[in-house]
Amino acid sequence: MPDVPTALREARAAAGDRYVNVLGADIARQCLDAGELDEVLAMIAPVLLGDGTRLFDHPGGAEVRMEQLYVSRTPKAINAWMRIIKQPQSR
């Protein structure tokens, strides 16, 4: 299995000018930490899944700022699209 930077490079090459999606909280968190995540789709449903991987739980980590792009509702969920606001790199 390739590491995240290799997988992203291969996914971008395969996608061409199309969108690349990543699924799963652990992979999304790794992409976020690498500065490679542009948007997040959070699906909020009335069910608790137990002790799953927490996408936004990063003790001691940097604050991640987002802006809301779009919210839609279905009978069983709320979908919230958010864009990551990239912070300038400090030197």
GIUR-V216148 format. One record per backbone hydrogen bond with DSSP energy under -1.0 kcal/mol. CO is the residue of the C=O (numbers start at 1). NH is the residue of the N-H. E is the energy in kcal/mol with one decimal. If there is no record, write none. Layout:
co:CO nh:NH e:E
co:CO nh:NH e:E
//
This chain:
co:3 nh:7 e:-2.7
co:4 nh:8 e:-2.8
co:5 nh:9 e:-2.1
co:6 nh:10 e:-2.5
co:7 nh:11 e:-2.5
co:8 nh:12 e:-2.7
co:9 nh:13 e:-2.0
co:10 nh:14 e:-2.3
co:11 nh:15 e:-2.3
co:12 nh:16 e:-1.6
co:15 nh:18 e:-2.0
co:24 nh:28 e:-2.5
co:25 nh:29 e:-2.4
co:26 nh:30 e:-2.0
co:27 nh:31 e:-2.5
co:28 nh:32 e:-2.5
co:29 nh:33 e:-2.8
co:30 nh:34 e:-1.6
co:31 nh:36 e:-3.0
co:32 nh:35 e:-1.5
co:38 nh:84 e:-3.0
co:40 nh:82 e:-2.7
co:42 nh:80 e:-2.6
co:44 nh:78 e:-2.3
co:45 nh:47 e:-2.4
co:50 nh:52 e:-1.0
co:58 nh:61 e:-2.9
co:65 nh:85 e:-2.9
co:67 nh:83 e:-2.9
co:70 nh:81 e:-3.1
co:72 nh:79 e:-2.9
co:77 nh:74 e:-3.0
co:78 nh:44 e:-3.3
co:79 nh:72 e:-2.5
co:80 nh:42 e:-2.7
co:81 nh:69 e:-3.0
co:81 nh:70 e:-1.4
co:82 nh:40 e:-3.0
co:83 nh:67 e:-2.3
//
